[in-house]
Amino acid sequence: MQWEAMIEFLGGATAITFTISFLGKKAIEAFINGRVESYKKNLERIASENSIRFQNLHSERANIIKEFYEKLSSLEEALHSTLKPFQPSYEIELTEKVKLLSIQFNELREYYLPKRIFFEKKLCTLIESVLDTARGVFFDITTHPVSIDDSTYQYDRELMKERHQFWESARDINKNEISKLKSELEDEFRKLLGIYA
């Protein structure tokens, strides 16, 4: 009988121990699952905030690219209009075109400088190359008086020749270098906007 009582006692104690350990295990699992769910929700909230932040950043960056490209296109059009060999009489005078070119260049540069943080270094280098080349063209065409009717040229034909060489050089730079750089810039902008994705 003692063995039977002992087995009954051990069986009951074992059952109680298993029950307590089972309930303890379930309580710990519930606690851990609650904590895991809490961390999941917190991570989802943080991911959502970051997603919204990056969407806003991408949207702002896209607007900056759009504005910059519009200003660059205006500058390119002004360069083309100013540098073309034949200046129609119905257009504004060449000296006025050069003044407008200067204004458009400065607007583009002033727009870009505080926003360069939105572009990768490689793209900044490309943009600055476009700006430097355009500045060089402007200096070339303003080295001597702009108008061929300027009285300086009546007395110095060599100066007129030199002016002509500067303008031809500026036309070549605009046609070859600036157009090429602008095309590379367009490709980079398309990549940033996800058009080549």
Contacts in CASP RR format, 6 or more apart in sequence:
PFRMAT RR
TARGET T0000
AUTHOR 0000-0000-0000
METHOD contacts of the structure
MODEL  1
MQWEAMIEFLGGATAITFTISFLGKKAIEAFINGRVESYKKNLERIASEN
SIRFQNLHSERANIIKEFYEKLSSLEEALHSTLKPFQPSYEIELTEKVKL
LSIQFNELREYYLPKRIFFEKKLCTLIESVLDTARGVFFDITTHPVSIDD
STYQYDRELMKERHQFWESARDINKNEISKLKSELEDEFRKLLGIYA
60 118 0 8 1.000
61 118 0 8 1.000
61 192 0 8 1.000
62 192 0 8 1.000
62 193 0 8 1.000
64 115 0 8 1.000
64 118 0 8 1.000
65 189 0 8 1.000
65 192 0 8 1.000
65 193 0 8 1.000
67 111 0 8 1.000
68 108 0 8 1.000
68 111 0 8 1.000
68 112 0 8 1.000
68 115 0 8 1.000
68 127 0 8 1.000
69 185 0 8 1.000
69 186 0 8 1.000
69 189 0 8 1.000
71 104 0 8 1.000
71 107 0 8 1.000
71 108 0 8 1.000
71 111 0 8 1.000
72 108 0 8 1.000
72 130 0 8 1.000
72 182 0 8 1.000
72 185 0 8 1.000
74 104 0 8 1.000
74 108 0 8 1.000
75 101 0 8 1.000
75 104 0 8 1.000
75 105 0 8 1.000
75 108 0 8 1.000
75 134 0 8 1.000
76 178 0 8 1.000
76 179 0 8 1.000
76 182 0 8 1.000
78 97 0 8 1.000
78 100 0 8 1.000
78 101 0 8 1.000
78 104 0 8 1.000
79 101 0 8 1.000
79 134 0 8 1.000
79 137 0 8 1.000
79 174 0 8 1.000
79 178 0 8 1.000
80 174 0 8 1.000
81 91 0 8 1.000
81 97 0 8 1.000
82 94 0 8 1.000
82 97 0 8 1.000
82 98 0 8 1.000
82 101 0 8 1.000
82 141 0 8 1.000
83 137 0 8 1.000
83 141 0 8 1.000
83 167 0 8 1.000
83 170 0 8 1.000
83 171 0 8 1.000
83 174 0 8 1.000
85 171 0 8 1.000
87 94 0 8 1.000
91 97 0 8 1.000
92 100 0 8 1.000
93 147 0 8 1.000
94 146 0 8 1.000
94 147 0 8 1.000
95 146 0 8 1.000
95 147 0 8 1.000
98 138 0 8 1.000
98 141 0 8 1.000
98 142 0 8 1.000
98 146 0 8 1.000
101 138 0 8 1.000
102 138 0 8 1.000
105 131 0 8 1.000
105 134 0 8 1.000
105 135 0 8 1.000
105 138 0 8 1.000
108 131 0 8 1.000
109 131 0 8 1.000
112 127 0 8 1.000
112 131 0 8 1.000
116 124 0 8 1.000
116 127 0 8 1.000
119 127 0 8 1.000
122 188 0 8 1.000
123 185 0 8 1.000
123 188 0 8 1.000
123 192 0 8 1.000
126 181 0 8 1.000
126 184 0 8 1.000
126 185 0 8 1.000
126 188 0 8 1.000
127 185 0 8 1.000
129 181 0 8 1.000
130 178 0 8 1.000
130 181 0 8 1.000
130 182 0 8 1.000
130 185 0 8 1.000
133 173 0 8 1.000
133 177 0 8 1.000
133 178 0 8 1.000
133 181 0 8 1.000
134 178 0 8 1.000
136 170 0 8 1.000
136 173 0 8 1.000
137 170 0 8 1.000
137 173 0 8 1.000
137 174 0 8 1.000
137 178 0 8 1.000
140 166 0 8 1.000
140 167 0 8 1.000
140 169 0 8 1.000
140 170 0 8 1.000
140 173 0 8 1.000
141 166 0 8 1.000
141 167 0 8 1.000
141 170 0 8 1.000
143 163 0 8 1.000
143 166 0 8 1.000
144 152 0 8 1.000
144 159 0 8 1.000
144 162 0 8 1.000
144 163 0 8 1.000
144 166 0 8 1.000
145 152 0 8 1.000
145 153 0 8 1.000
145 163 0 8 1.000
148 160 0 8 1.000
148 163 0 8 1.000
152 159 0 8 1.000
153 159 0 8 1.000
153 160 0 8 1.000
153 163 0 8 1.000
187 196 0 8 1.000
190 196 0 8 1.000
END
